[in-house]
């Protein structure tokens, strides 16, 4: 009997860990009414943008924005948008979320 109870409890714990949100929280909203995806937002010219404008890119905080400006100051203007990936802190995920907004002019 104890093995059955333990198995049921273990199963419930395992199933609970698969839920993408906690039991008390509402599921994430997918209405899109109040959120803007990266592809819908204004483009950012990484050769002229200052720290504040770079921070408008999804996932770019102050430190990464500063690193982008430092990299640009050290190495010169970016020749193609993909070069942004050379900046420390700009990984594949950040690049993929923002690739449609990153421009060179």
SEVEXPA-417942 format. One record per residue: x, y, z of N, C-alpha, C in turn; residue in three letters. Coordinates in steps of 0.1 Angstrom, whole numbers, plus 2048, in hexadecimal, padded with zeros to 3 digits. Layout:
N
XYZXYZXYZala/...
***
This chain:
105
8087F480080080080080980D800unk/81480C80881C81880882381A7FBunk/82780F7F482D8117E68238177DDunk/8178147DE80D81A7D580B8297D8unk/80B82D7E480A83B7E88168427E3unk/82283C7E582E8437E182F8447D2unk/82A83A7CB82A83B7BC8218467B7unk/8158477BE80B8527BA8118607BDunk/8178617C981D86E7CC8288727C3unk/8318687C083C86A7B683786E7A9unk/82C8687A482686B797821879797unk/81A87D7A281488B7A381F8957A3unk/82A8927AA83589C7AB83B89D79Dunk/83D89279684389278883A89A77Funk/82D89877F82489F7768248AE77Aunk/8248B17868248BF78A8308C6785unk/83C8C07848488C67808488C9771unk/83F8C276983E8C475B8358D0757unk/82D8D67618258E175E82D8ED75Bunk/82A8F575083290174D83090D756unk/82690C75F82491776981F911776unk/82091878081C91378D80D91178Eunk/8099087977FA9057987F291279Cunk/7F891B7A37F09277A77F193279Dunk/7F99317947FA93C78A7F293977Eunk/7EE9447777E694276B7F093E760unk/7EB9377567F493474A7F8940743unk/80394073C80794C7347FD95072Aunk/7FB95D7297F296271F7F8962711unk/7F095E7077F595E6F97EC9666F1unk/7E69706F67DD9796EE7E59826E5unk/7F19866E97F998F6E17F499D6E2unk/7EA9A16E97E59AE6EA7EE9B86F0unk/7F59B36FB7FE9BD70280D9BA700unk/8109B06F881E9AD6F68229B06E7unk/82E9B36E58339B56D783E9AC6D5unk/83E9A46CA84999B6C78549A36C1unk/86099E6C186C9A46BC86A9A86ADunk/8639A06A58629A26978589AE694unk/8509B169E8469BC69C84C9CA6A0unk/8579CA6A885C9D66AD8659DD6A3unk/8699E96A58719F169C87F9EB69Bunk/8859ED68F8929E868D89C9F0695unk/8A89EA6988B29F16A08BF9F0697unk/8C59FC6948D19FD68D8DC9FB697unk/8E39F06968ED9ED6A08FA9F569Eunk/8FB9FC693907A05691905A13697unk/8F8A176998F6A2569E8EEA256ABunk/8E9A1A6B08E1A196BC8E9A1C6C8unk/8E4A236D28EBA256DE8E6A1A6E8unk/8EBA1A6F48E8A106FE8D9A0F700unk/8D2A1A7018C4A1A7048BCA146F9unk/8C0A176EC8B9A116E18BCA026DFunk/8C89FE6E28CB9F06E18C49E86EBunk/8C19EE6F78B99E77018AB9E46FDunk/8A69EA6F28999E76ED8989DA6E6unk/8A39D46E38A49C66DE8A09BC6E9unk/8999B26E58949A86EF8A09A16F5unk/8A19A17028AC99A7098B99A270Bunk/8B99AE7068C59B67078C49C0713unk/8CC9BD71D8CC9C67298D79D0727unk/8D89D97328E29E37318F09DE72Eunk/8F49D47359029CF7349059CA726unk/8FC9C27208FE9BD7128FE9C9708unk/8F59D370A8F59DE7029029E6702unk/9079E770E9149EE71091F9E6709unk/91F9D97099299D17039289D26F4unk/91C9D46EE91A9D66E09209E36DCunk/91E9ED6E39249FB6E09339FA6E1unk/9389F36EC9479F26EE94D9EA6E2unk/9469E06DE94B9D86D394C9E06C6unk/9419E86C49409F06B894B9FB6B8unk/94DA016C4958A0B6C5966A056C3unk/9689F96C79759F36C69789ED6B8unk/96E9E76B296F9E06A596A9E7699unk/9649F369B95D9FA69094F9F568Eunk/9499FB68493A9F86829399EA67Dunk/92D9E468092A9D767C9289D766Dunk/92D9CD66692B9CC65791F9C5653unk/91B9BC65C90E9B46599089B1667unk/8FB9B06688F49AE6758F99A167Cunk/8FD99767590298B67C90E98D685unk/91699768292299A68991F99D698unk/9129A169B90E9A46A89119986B1unk/91198C6AC9129806B492197E6B9unk/92A9866B49389866B993998D6C7unk/92F9956CA92F99D6D792C9936E2unk/9349946ED93298C6F992598F6FFunk/91D9847019109867079049856FDunk/9089856F08FE9836E58FF9756E1unk/8F696D6E58F695F6E28EC95C6D7unk/8EA94F6D38E194B6C98D394F6CCunk/8CF94D6D88C19506DC8BD95F6DAunk/8C69686DF8C49766DD8C497A6CFunk/8CD9746C78CE9776B98C19736B2unk/8BC9676B48B09616AE8A496A6B1unk/8A396E6BE8979766C28969846BBunk/8A29896B78A39966B28A89986A4unk/8AB98D69D8B198E6908A9996686unk/89C99668789499E67D8949AD680unk/8989B068C8999BF6908A79C568Funk/8B19BD68E8BF9C268E8C29C667Funk/8C69D267D8C99D76708D79DF670unk/8DC9E06648E99E86628E59F2658unk/8E99FF65B8E6A096518F2A12650unk/
***
